[in-house]
């Protein structure tokens, strides 16, 4: 099991402020050491406040590449597109100078896009900062419990960076980074809010149950430290 630290805050506003500051410092450090930085984020409503604060941080955003851990296989103009959410809430203000690499291609099916994405991401190497959310069912990125592609997605020896996913309950086809690609990160942060999700996370920490709770695979298979950022 990876080394896990837990950062707890009384309010979601305090969490957003602390997380924005921390991620900013990590990106600045990465730029100083390697000349550039990679930031991988997740969609949903939880990171919106954090995105807004991070977008105003003063750093050399021209040297930052932003991309997503997963996305729905939808046009970026669709209201449910994670790419749209990132462009509207993160890639603004100071962060408008960052580069963005979308997971969505012109292919009709996400499985048809995997080879091209594999090539596009080959030069990125180790991710500097990865920020993941988690669903109440224990999924993270689009690694959903009991889906047909989950076994492939959780194979830490896989050389595949992406899988296509059709969730059993959530809408829309997805494209998702595999666990092997997610774990190729210098810093992993799990950003969640609410009592229900905290209970799910703690259950995942108590036992390795990847098919039922895919996030447990992230917790147990990670080599680099993971940080939980949580507020009720």
C-alpha positions, 0 to 999 in steps of 0.5 A: 500500500502506498504512503497516504497522507490526508489533508482535511479542511473544515470548509470546501472553500478552505480545501480549494484554496489549499489545493490551488496553492499546493498544485501551483507550488508543485507546477512551479517546482516541476518547471524549475527542475525539468523546464515544463510541467504536466497537470492531469485533472478530472471533471465533475462539479467537485473541482470547479472552485479549485479550478477557478482559484488555480487559474489565477495562480501566477506561474509560467503557464506557457510551460504547463500542459493540461489534460484529463484523466478521462472524458466522455466520448462527446463533442467538446461543445456538449454540456457533459464534456470534461474538456469543455468544463476544463476550458471554461473553468481552468484554462482562463485567467492566468491559466489561459496560457497553458496548453491543452491536450484533449482526449476526444478525437474525431473517431466514432468510437473511443476504442478507435482512438486509442492508438493515436492517443497512445502516440500523442501521450508517448512523449509526455512521460511521467505526469507531474501532478495528477488530480483524481476524483472518486464516485460514490461507487468507488470509481476513479477516472472512468475505471468503473466497477464490474465493467467489461474493460476494467480488468484491462484498465487495472492491469498495472503491467499493461503498456496501454495508456487508455481504454474505452469504457461503457459504464453499466449505469453512468451515461455516455461512452468514455475514454480513460487513462489506465491504472498503469498510466495514472500511476506513472505520476510523481504526485497523485491527489484524490480530491473529494468532498462529503461524508459519503465519499469519505466513507467509501474512500476509507473502505477502499483503504481498508481492503484491496477490492479493485473490481468492486472499488477500483480506487482501491487499486490506485491506493494499493498499487501506487509507488509514489505517495498519494494525498487525500484532500477532503472537506465535508 
